[in-house]
Amino acid sequence: MVRASFFAFGFFIALCGVAFLNIDKFVMTGPHEDRAQGFRGMLTSPQTIEKETKDVLDPPEWAAFLMMSIGSVTMLYAAALPKRKD
């Protein structure tokens, strides 16, 4: 169970990394909500798109490779876990 969970989580993260290779930016569908000016991560400043202000997620170039490597290492860890003896 744990082995399959780690493998599935690693596979999901690796696939998200592959998607980040092809996607330049995400435009959120909901309207912009004012947030505190704290840490926003990959969210850029709100942009006006089609006469509405929306949040935009603009991942850096290295984010795709980071996610693919973390997913790959997690899948390798899942393969290296010892098999459970019942």
Stockholm file with secondary structure:
# STOCKHOLM 1.0

chainA/1-86         MVRASFFAFGFFIALCGVAFLNIDKFVMTGPHEDRAQGFRGMLTSPQTIEKETKDVLDPPEWAAFLMMSIGSVTMLYAAALPKRKD
#=GR chainA/1-86 SS CHHHHHHHHHHHHHHHHHHHHHCCCEECSSCCCCCCSSCCTTBCCCEEETTEEECEECCCTHHHHHHHHHHHHHHHHHHHSCCCCC
#=GC SS_cons        CHHHHHHHHHHHHHHHHHHHHHCCCEECSSCCCCCCSSCCTTBCCCEEETTEEECEECCCTHHHHHHHHHHHHHHHHHHHSCCCCC
//
